[in-house]
Amino acid sequence: MQGARKFFEMIESEVYATGLCALNKILELDHRLEAIAGLRYKVDSNHDLVYLELDEPTIRVHEIHATFPKLGLNPRFIGAIPAEFRPKPKTEPLRV
């Protein structure tokens, strides 16, 4: 086997945002999300859902969350937020 390949588990999440069914909101969200490197997404306008996929953690939950209120949408993550989306602590707990 030549060269080692790195395999990453795909990071997936779903966001519910009431009001996303409006075409102008979908177009604006598309414009904002396409600027995020490595992010793939699908919008289900019938159910106000956005499906997000990443191969590597290039964005955090607060960055995703901040995109929606700018459009007048209140995002709610469905299920557990993947650990790769959560902010990493800047400090480590003390051990005694």
Steps between C-alpha positions, in 0.01 A plus 500: 500500500657827390448805720276501798155651461324682776135415537276739685154427621254739342356756739126542460240718665149627439368846575132593526423866423137614489436723200767346279237409240506858364699511175690819593616336828617189315696705246666713768584192708645335190717806439631494859555124529679463166777721641586241767785279380423129484135535600236310307137562575148434382193708578165331554271801461186293560613428855726805572807274534863535399717188483869576552798278413873554547796271443713693750409738784560835326219686682355507851140498620500870595605593145220290352252633753599865429412463131128448558398801718649732238220372275229533765505125572527327838711185452453189712736210465323166482651230718842513654744754363805309371806545720694630198261799479534589868756761606820365644580623851780753522605372841545159649352394834734493796597157620597453864 
